Structure formats: structure tokens, C-alpha cells
């Protein structure tokens, strides 16, 4: 097909390099992304200590990475909107608010999953001890 680029290890390496630069940038400049990282580490430590099973790990990891991915998309969308207009525009505000809402909805689901998986194990830990 016209316009298709051939696969090359150099292009693949560059793609990963840019992606990791994006993660580093988000971790260093985005407060909400840092909050998600700290929350993820806490959940991973607690999940490890509680010895959750493989299926539970899948739900926990999908929740963690989903929230982080949406936060990155939200940040990218905010930058794109800011680049497009410096003026206060109702549609620009709506775009930013909707992207933030997507993160909030997914984060709420992640919290519910965490409560469903970790809650009973934590209650049993404290009741039996």
C-alpha cells in the first residue's frame, strides 16, 4: 500500500523510547499521575501480602494500568486543547472535563474492584487476629 512504512528495529526502538519519555514526563510533571503511581504501589504491596490469586491479579492489574493509561490520554488531550486555543472556549472546557470524567469513572471502578477483592481479605485478617 502507498504510504506504508517498512518495519525496522530502529523505528520500533524509537517508538518505545518516545513512549517511555512520555511516562517519565507524566511522572515528573503530572500530580495526578504520581498519585496513581503511589496508589498502584500500595495496592500491589497489599495484594502481594494478601496472596491474591491469578484471576484477582488480572482484575487488579487491569484496573491499575487502565487508570494510568486514561490519565495519560487525559493529559495528552489537555495539551492538545491548550495548543489549539488559548482562549476560554466552551467546547475546549467540555473536552477537558469529559476526559477528566473518563478517568474518574474508571478510577471509581478500580476502587470498587479493589474493595471487592481486597476488602474481605483485609477484614478476615483483622478479625481473625
GULUMVEX-823839 format. One line per field, with one value per residue: residue in one letter; x negated, y negated, z negated of N, C-alpha, C, O, CB in turn. Coordinates in steps of 0.05 Angstrom, whole numbers. Glycine has a CB too. Example, Ala and Ser with C-alpha at 12.3 -4.5 7.8 and 13.67 -1.06 7.14 Angstrom:
BEGIN
residu = A | S
nu = -264 | -257
nv = 114 | 45
nw = -156 | -142
cau = -246 | -273
cav = 90 | 21
caw = -156 | -143
cu = -264 | -258
cv = 66 | -1
cw = -156 | -157
ou = -285 | -268
ov = 66 | -23
ow = -169 | -161
cbu = -226 | -282
cbv = 89 | 12
cbw = -181 | -114
This chain:
BEGIN
residu = X | X | X | X | X | X | X | X | X | X | X | X | X | X | X | X | X | X | X | X | X | X | X | X | X | X | X | X | X | X | X | X | X | X | X | X | X | X | X | X | X | X | X | X | X | X | X | X | X | X | X | X | X | X | X | X | X | X | X | X | X | X | X | X | X | X | X | X | X | X | X | X | X | X | X | X | X | X | X | X | X | X | X | X | X | X | X | X | X | X | X | X | X | X | X | X | X | X | X | X | X | X | X | X | X | X | X | X | X | X | X | X | X | X | X | X | X | X | X | X | X | X | X | X | X | X | X | X | X
nu = -17 | -7 | -45 | -55 | -101 | -161 | -176 | -223 | -277 | -300 | -260 | -222 | -249 | -255 | -201 | -188 | -223 | -203 | -153 | -168 | -192 | -147 | -121 | -158 | -157 | -104 | -105 | -139 | -116 | -60 | -15 | 31 | 18 | -26 | 0 | 31 | -10 | -32 | 13 | 21 | -26 | -18 | 28 | 8 | -31 | 2 | 35 | -2 | -20 | 28 | 34 | 64 | 102 | 90 | 131 | 153 | 108 | 106 | 152 | 138 | 91 | 110 | 143 | 106 | 70 | 106 | 128 | 81 | 68 | 112 | 106 | 59 | 78 | 116 | 83 | 54 | 95 | 111 | 65 | 66 | 114 | 101 | 61 | 89 | 122 | 117 | 155 | 214 | 258 | 321 | 327 | 275 | 268 | 307 | 286 | 240 | 263 | 294 | 255 | 228 | 270 | 275 | 229 | 242 | 288 | 267 | 229 | 262 | 287 | 241 | 230 | 275 | 268 | 220 | 240 | 276 | 242 | 198 | 221 | 253 | 210 | 177 | 211 | 219 | 167 | 159 | 201 | 192 | 144
nv = 24 | -45 | -93 | -63 | -44 | -8 | 44 | 33 | 45 | 1 | -39 | -16 | -15 | -70 | -84 | -60 | -88 | -140 | -131 | -116 | -164 | -196 | -172 | -182 | -238 | -248 | -226 | -260 | -310 | -311 | -315 | -283 | -235 | -218 | -209 | -165 | -128 | -121 | -101 | -54 | -26 | -17 | 15 | 59 | 78 | 90 | 128 | 168 | 182 | 203 | 247 | 254 | 289 | 312 | 295 | 253 | 220 | 207 | 174 | 132 | 113 | 97 | 57 | 20 | 8 | -10 | -58 | -88 | -92 | -119 | -167 | -186 | -194 | -233 | -275 | -284 | -300 | -347 | -378 | -381 | -409 | -457 | -474 | -483 | -526 | -587 | -616 | -621 | -573 | -544 | -492 | -472 | -470 | -432 | -387 | -378 | -369 | -324 | -285 | -284 | -264 | -213 | -189 | -192 | -159 | -109 | -104 | -101 | -52 | -20 | -26 | -2 | 51 | 62 | 59 | 102 | 146 | 140 | 123 | 163 | 198 | 165 | 153 | 205 | 214 | 177 | 190 | 243 | 239
nw = 0 | 12 | -21 | -66 | -116 | -122 | -168 | -219 | -264 | -286 | -283 | -315 | -364 | -372 | -378 | -427 | -459 | -456 | -480 | -532 | -547 | -550 | -593 | -634 | -633 | -648 | -700 | -725 | -720 | -724 | -774 | -787 | -760 | -789 | -838 | -823 | -812 | -864 | -891 | -861 | -874 | -929 | -928 | -900 | -935 | -981 | -957 | -944 | -996 | -1015 | -985 | -935 | -884 | -816 | -780 | -809 | -810 | -755 | -750 | -785 | -761 | -710 | -727 | -750 | -707 | -670 | -693 | -695 | -640 | -620 | -648 | -624 | -571 | -582 | -599 | -552 | -518 | -544 | -534 | -478 | -470 | -495 | -462 | -416 | -427 | -463 | -485 | -527 | -515 | -507 | -484 | -488 | -543 | -555 | -528 | -558 | -609 | -599 | -587 | -636 | -667 | -646 | -667 | -722 | -725 | -710 | -751 | -795 | -785 | -790 | -844 | -867 | -848 | -876 | -929 | -928 | -919 | -955 | -1003 | -1034 | -1047 | -1077 | -1119 | -1142 | -1157 | -1199 | -1234 | -1249 | -1275
cau = 0 | -22 | -48 | -63 | -129 | -171 | -185 | -252 | -283 | -306 | -235 | -209 | -264 | -247 | -173 | -189 | -238 | -184 | -133 | -180 | -196 | -121 | -115 | -176 | -147 | -79 | -112 | -153 | -102 | -32 | -9 | 50 | 5 | -42 | 19 | 38 | -33 | -34 | 36 | 15 | -47 | -5 | 46 | -8 | -43 | 23 | 44 | -23 | -18 | 53 | 31 | 88 | 98 | 84 | 154 | 154 | 86 | 115 | 170 | 123 | 73 | 126 | 152 | 84 | 60 | 128 | 129 | 57 | 70 | 132 | 94 | 41 | 94 | 128 | 62 | 48 | 118 | 109 | 44 | 76 | 134 | 87 | 46 | 108 | 134 | 110 | 179 | 233 | 277 | 338 | 321 | 249 | 273 | 322 | 268 | 223 | 279 | 302 | 232 | 224 | 292 | 268 | 210 | 257 | 306 | 250 | 217 | 283 | 289 | 217 | 233 | 295 | 254 | 202 | 256 | 287 | 221 | 181 | 237 | 258 | 185 | 168 | 229 | 212 | 140 | 161 | 220 | 180 | 120
cav = 0 | -70 | -107 | -45 | -43 | 19 | 49 | 33 | 46 | -26 | -53 | -4 | -25 | -99 | -85 | -54 | -110 | -162 | -124 | -118 | -192 | -205 | -163 | -198 | -265 | -248 | -220 | -284 | -336 | -308 | -307 | -261 | -211 | -210 | -197 | -139 | -111 | -114 | -84 | -28 | -12 | -8 | 37 | 82 | 88 | 103 | 152 | 188 | 192 | 219 | 270 | 257 | 309 | 302 | 280 | 228 | 204 | 196 | 151 | 111 | 101 | 83 | 32 | 2 | -2 | -25 | -85 | -103 | -97 | -141 | -192 | -195 | -204 | -258 | -296 | -290 | -315 | -374 | -392 | -386 | -431 | -482 | -481 | -492 | -552 | -599 | -630 | -605 | -563 | -524 | -465 | -464 | -462 | -407 | -365 | -372 | -358 | -296 | -268 | -280 | -247 | -185 | -179 | -189 | -136 | -85 | -102 | -92 | -23 | -7 | -26 | 19 | 76 | 65 | 65 | 129 | 166 | 138 | 117 | 187 | 209 | 148 | 157 | 230 | 211 | 162 | 203 | 268 | 234
caw = 0 | 14 | -47 | -88 | -122 | -128 | -196 | -225 | -292 | -295 | -287 | -339 | -387 | -375 | -388 | -455 | -472 | -459 | -499 | -559 | -553 | -558 | -621 | -652 | -634 | -665 | -728 | -736 | -717 | -729 | -802 | -787 | -752 | -812 | -857 | -812 | -816 | -892 | -897 | -849 | -890 | -954 | -921 | -892 | -960 | -996 | -942 | -948 | -1024 | -1019 | -967 | -918 | -864 | -789 | -769 | -824 | -799 | -729 | -754 | -798 | -741 | -690 | -739 | -754 | -682 | -657 | -704 | -687 | -612 | -616 | -658 | -603 | -549 | -592 | -599 | -524 | -507 | -555 | -519 | -451 | -471 | -502 | -438 | -395 | -434 | -489 | -494 | -541 | -495 | -520 | -475 | -499 | -571 | -554 | -521 | -582 | -630 | -592 | -590 | -665 | -676 | -639 | -688 | -747 | -723 | -711 | -777 | -813 | -781 | -801 | -873 | -872 | -845 | -899 | -953 | -925 | -921 | -979 | -1027 | -1051 | -1057 | -1099 | -1142 | -1154 | -1170 | -1224 | -1252 | -1259 | -1291
cu = -18 | -23 | -55 | -93 | -137 | -178 | -215 | -256 | -288 | -280 | -220 | -223 | -257 | -219 | -173 | -203 | -219 | -163 | -144 | -186 | -169 | -114 | -132 | -166 | -122 | -86 | -125 | -136 | -72 | -26 | 10 | 37 | -13 | -24 | 26 | 15 | -35 | -11 | 31 | -5 | -35 | 12 | 30 | -21 | -22 | 32 | 23 | -22 | 6 | 54 | 57 | 82 | 95 | 107 | 157 | 132 | 93 | 133 | 156 | 105 | 87 | 136 | 129 | 75 | 81 | 129 | 105 | 58 | 89 | 121 | 74 | 56 | 107 | 107 | 55 | 71 | 117 | 88 | 53 | 96 | 120 | 71 | 65 | 119 | 124 | 134 | 197 | 255 | 295 | 332 | 294 | 252 | 288 | 304 | 250 | 239 | 288 | 279 | 226 | 246 | 287 | 249 | 225 | 274 | 289 | 237 | 237 | 287 | 265 | 219 | 253 | 283 | 235 | 217 | 266 | 266 | 206 | 197 | 242 | 232 | 174 | 185 | 223 | 185 | 143 | 181 | 207 | 155 | 127
cv = -25 | -83 | -89 | -45 | -15 | 21 | 46 | 32 | 18 | -42 | -42 | -14 | -54 | -101 | -80 | -76 | -133 | -156 | -126 | -147 | -204 | -197 | -178 | -226 | -267 | -244 | -245 | -309 | -334 | -297 | -283 | -235 | -200 | -197 | -169 | -119 | -102 | -95 | -56 | -12 | -1 | 16 | 62 | 94 | 103 | 129 | 175 | 200 | 209 | 243 | 275 | 277 | 296 | 286 | 253 | 209 | 191 | 172 | 127 | 97 | 87 | 57 | 12 | -10 | -17 | -54 | -101 | -110 | -120 | -167 | -203 | -207 | -231 | -280 | -303 | -307 | -344 | -390 | -400 | -409 | -457 | -492 | -493 | -520 | -561 | -613 | -610 | -598 | -542 | -495 | -454 | -454 | -435 | -383 | -358 | -359 | -329 | -277 | -263 | -262 | -218 | -173 | -174 | -164 | -110 | -82 | -92 | -62 | -9 | -6 | -4 | 46 | 82 | 72 | 94 | 150 | 164 | 134 | 142 | 199 | 192 | 151 | 183 | 229 | 198 | 176 | 228 | 263 | 218
cw = 0 | -14 | -70 | -91 | -129 | -157 | -198 | -255 | -303 | -300 | -311 | -365 | -393 | -387 | -418 | -470 | -476 | -480 | -528 | -567 | -562 | -586 | -640 | -655 | -652 | -694 | -741 | -736 | -724 | -757 | -803 | -779 | -775 | -834 | -848 | -816 | -845 | -900 | -886 | -865 | -916 | -949 | -914 | -917 | -977 | -983 | -945 | -976 | -1029 | -1001 | -951 | -896 | -836 | -777 | -783 | -815 | -772 | -733 | -767 | -777 | -719 | -702 | -741 | -727 | -666 | -667 | -695 | -657 | -607 | -626 | -637 | -579 | -558 | -591 | -570 | -512 | -518 | -540 | -491 | -450 | -477 | -478 | -417 | -402 | -461 | -501 | -510 | -521 | -509 | -510 | -485 | -527 | -572 | -548 | -545 | -604 | -624 | -595 | -620 | -677 | -669 | -659 | -714 | -747 | -725 | -738 | -798 | -810 | -793 | -832 | -881 | -870 | -868 | -924 | -952 | -929 | -947 | -1005 | -1045 | -1062 | -1080 | -1123 | -1157 | -1169 | -1197 | -1244 | -1264 | -1276 | -1315
ou = -40 | -2 | -61 | -108 | -121 | -186 | -230 | -240 | -281 | -278 | -208 | -209 | -253 | -215 | -159 | -194 | -218 | -154 | -130 | -184 | -169 | -103 | -123 | -165 | -120 | -74 | -123 | -142 | -59 | -31 | 5 | 43 | -14 | -32 | 28 | 19 | -39 | -16 | 37 | -2 | -41 | 11 | 37 | -22 | -27 | 36 | 31 | -24 | 5 | 73 | 69 | 58 | 96 | 102 | 162 | 137 | 87 | 128 | 160 | 104 | 79 | 136 | 133 | 73 | 75 | 132 | 107 | 50 | 84 | 127 | 73 | 49 | 108 | 114 | 51 | 65 | 122 | 92 | 48 | 95 | 127 | 68 | 57 | 125 | 123 | 134 | 195 | 270 | 284 | 332 | 291 | 241 | 281 | 306 | 247 | 230 | 288 | 283 | 220 | 240 | 293 | 252 | 220 | 274 | 296 | 235 | 230 | 290 | 269 | 212 | 249 | 287 | 234 | 208 | 266 | 271 | 202 | 188 | 235 | 232 | 163 | 175 | 221 | 182 | 130 | 177 | 211 | 146 | 109
ov = -25 | -84 | -99 | -47 | 0 | 1 | 56 | 21 | 12 | -56 | -57 | -21 | -62 | -118 | -94 | -83 | -144 | -173 | -136 | -154 | -221 | -213 | -187 | -237 | -284 | -257 | -249 | -327 | -355 | -274 | -264 | -214 | -176 | -178 | -151 | -96 | -78 | -75 | -36 | 12 | 21 | 36 | 84 | 119 | 125 | 149 | 198 | 224 | 228 | 259 | 296 | 281 | 272 | 265 | 233 | 185 | 168 | 151 | 104 | 72 | 65 | 36 | -12 | -34 | -36 | -72 | -124 | -132 | -138 | -188 | -228 | -228 | -249 | -302 | -327 | -326 | -363 | -414 | -422 | -426 | -477 | -516 | -511 | -535 | -546 | -620 | -586 | -616 | -523 | -477 | -430 | -434 | -418 | -362 | -334 | -340 | -312 | -254 | -240 | -246 | -200 | -150 | -154 | -149 | -92 | -59 | -77 | -47 | 12 | 15 | 10 | 64 | 104 | 89 | 108 | 170 | 185 | 142 | 141 | 208 | 202 | 150 | 184 | 241 | 206 | 173 | 233 | 281 | 212
ow = -11 | -28 | -92 | -72 | -141 | -170 | -181 | -270 | -326 | -320 | -326 | -384 | -416 | -404 | -433 | -492 | -498 | -495 | -546 | -590 | -580 | -602 | -661 | -677 | -669 | -711 | -765 | -752 | -728 | -763 | -818 | -790 | -779 | -847 | -865 | -823 | -851 | -914 | -899 | -870 | -925 | -964 | -922 | -920 | -986 | -997 | -948 | -980 | -1044 | -1003 | -952 | -889 | -833 | -765 | -770 | -812 | -767 | -719 | -759 | -776 | -710 | -688 | -734 | -724 | -651 | -651 | -687 | -649 | -591 | -614 | -633 | -569 | -541 | -581 | -564 | -497 | -503 | -534 | -482 | -433 | -464 | -474 | -402 | -383 | -480 | -525 | -506 | -512 | -522 | -526 | -490 | -536 | -588 | -560 | -550 | -616 | -642 | -604 | -628 | -695 | -685 | -667 | -727 | -766 | -740 | -748 | -816 | -830 | -805 | -844 | -901 | -886 | -878 | -939 | -971 | -942 | -960 | -1026 | -1068 | -1085 | -1099 | -1146 | -1181 | -1190 | -1216 | -1268 | -1288 | -1290 | -1331
cbu = 19 | -9 | -23 | -53 | -136 | -195 | -175 | -266 | -307 | -323 | -217 | -211 | -294 | -248 | -155 | -204 | -262 | -172 | -123 | -206 | -206 | -100 | -121 | -205 | -140 | -60 | -131 | -179 | -105 | -19 | 4 | 74 | -12 | -58 | 44 | 46 | -59 | -33 | 62 | 5 | -70 | 12 | 65 | -31 | -55 | 47 | 48 | -51 | -18 | 77 | 26 | 96 | 122 | 78 | 180 | 152 | 60 | 129 | 194 | 105 | 55 | 151 | 163 | 60 | 50 | 154 | 129 | 32 | 78 | 158 | 80 | 23 | 117 | 138 | 37 | 45 | 144 | 102 | 18 | 88 | 155 | 68 | 32 | 131 | 164 | 87 | 195 | 244 | 264 | 367 | 321 | 228 | 289 | 345 | 250 | 210 | 304 | 312 | 207 | 225 | 319 | 256 | 187 | 274 | 322 | 229 | 205 | 310 | 291 | 192 | 243 | 320 | 239 | 186 | 279 | 300 | 201 | 163 | 263 | 272 | 164 | 168 | 259 | 210 | 121 | 170 | 245 | 173 | 99
cbv = 0 | -89 | -121 | -16 | -62 | 27 | 77 | 8 | 64 | -41 | -50 | 27 | -23 | -113 | -65 | -27 | -119 | -169 | -95 | -102 | -207 | -195 | -132 | -198 | -276 | -225 | -196 | -289 | -346 | -289 | -331 | -267 | -216 | -233 | -215 | -140 | -125 | -140 | -95 | -31 | -31 | -31 | 30 | 73 | 65 | 84 | 146 | 175 | 168 | 201 | 295 | 230 | 329 | 325 | 297 | 233 | 221 | 218 | 160 | 122 | 123 | 101 | 38 | 17 | 22 | -11 | -83 | -86 | -72 | -134 | -187 | -172 | -184 | -254 | -285 | -263 | -302 | -373 | -375 | -361 | -425 | -478 | -457 | -472 | -551 | -618 | -642 | -619 | -551 | -530 | -464 | -487 | -484 | -408 | -374 | -398 | -375 | -296 | -280 | -307 | -256 | -184 | -200 | -214 | -136 | -86 | -130 | -107 | -17 | -23 | -54 | 16 | 77 | 39 | 45 | 132 | 162 | 114 | 106 | 208 | 211 | 118 | 157 | 252 | 194 | 134 | 211 | 286 | 219
cbw = -24 | 35 | -53 | -81 | -145 | -110 | -205 | -212 | -298 | -273 | -262 | -338 | -383 | -348 | -373 | -460 | -454 | -432 | -493 | -560 | -528 | -539 | -623 | -640 | -606 | -655 | -729 | -721 | -690 | -708 | -817 | -769 | -726 | -824 | -860 | -783 | -808 | -910 | -885 | -820 | -896 | -966 | -898 | -872 | -977 | -1000 | -913 | -943 | -1043 | -1014 | -984 | -907 | -863 | -771 | -772 | -854 | -796 | -713 | -773 | -821 | -729 | -682 | -768 | -767 | -665 | -661 | -735 | -692 | -596 | -631 | -685 | -593 | -542 | -621 | -613 | -508 | -515 | -585 | -518 | -439 | -493 | -525 | -426 | -393 | -433 | -485 | -471 | -567 | -470 | -514 | -444 | -497 | -585 | -534 | -497 | -592 | -634 | -563 | -577 | -679 | -663 | -610 | -692 | -752 | -697 | -689 | -786 | -808 | -750 | -793 | -884 | -854 | -818 | -903 | -956 | -897 | -898 | -976 | -1019 | -1035 | -1034 | -1090 | -1133 | -1133 | -1152 | -1219 | -1236 | -1236 | -1275
